[in-house]
Amino acid sequence: MNHYSDYSPPDNLLQNRVILVTGAGQGLGRAAAIAFAKHGAVIILHGRTTKKLERVYDEIETLGITQPVIYPLNLEKASENDYNLLVQAIAEQFGRLDGILHNAAFLHGPSPMESQTLEQWQTLLQVNLIAPFALTKACLPLLKAAPDASIIMTASSHGQRPTAYWGGFSVAKAGVEALVKIQADEWSMLPNLRINALIPGAVNTPQRAKTHPGEIKKILPQPDDLMPAYLFLMGPDSNTVNGEIIQCQVQH
């Protein structure tokens, strides 16, 4: 399996592309938004917390490259109309959409299944599985019109190898892998549209700190270490890769 960790992208890899990054306020989403912008893309920064998005906006703007835009939306509460309004705003401002990184995620701390509530499961499935499906579906007219559109889903090792205490999160992430396989199969005859999933693994992110508070953070891979794989899948060099579930294994 190719992990694409040694991919060396050209500086103009994503020139003139418009890319939506969900969960862009911190961690992998922030790193990907900045990396995509550095390689020429205009970034739509999505997240739930405007202040976090504003900080990432300022970071990108300080680089003196493309100017991003911010679109806050709470995926836990979002309706089909909310997604349609987001797509309408993208169409009106840019007239195109060339890619989506579905990075927004939600999880509670690990706990026994008998302790997990219906409300928790509903939130886990809504944010981690239903929202990416609904947002991709709403964006499909713009994506189909793009000459080379790429969707990246963020999967998890807990979806591939479910274990005790990960409950609804594992179920949602297993669903993400099924979604990718089904959608890729349906798009197999569309040369301009592809979908893949990345499994980041153990990375020093705020989300990881919540679930593994005792880890020594400095020995973990950093979000930037994974960006070669993200850039490869978002850029044109991956135009024949479709329906893959890719482990990001990084030497650190």
Sequence and secondary structure as in RCSB ss.txt:
>XXXX:A:sequence
MNHYSDYSPPDNLLQNRVILVTGAGQGLGRAAAIAFAKHGAVIILHGRTTKKLERVYDEIETLGITQPVIYPLNL
EKASENDYNLLVQAIAEQFGRLDGILHNAAFLHGPSPMESQTLEQWQTLLQVNLIAPFALTKACLPLLKAAPDAS
IIMTASSHGQRPTAYWGGFSVAKAGVEALVKIQADEWSMLPNLRINALIPGAVNTPQRAKTHPGEIKKILPQPDD
LMPAYLFLMGPDSNTVNGEIIQCQVQH
>XXXX:A:secstr
    TT    TTTTTT EEEETTTTSHHHHHHHHHHHHTT EEEEEES HHHHHHHHHHHHHTTS   EEEE  T
TT  HHHHHHHHHHHHHHTS   EEEE          GGG  HHHHHHHHIIIIIHHHHHHHHHHHHHHHSSSEE
EEEE  HHHHS  TT HHHHHHHHHHHHHHHHHHHHTTT TTEEEEEEE  S   HHHHHH TTS GGGS  GGG
GHHHHHHHHSGGGTT  S EEE     
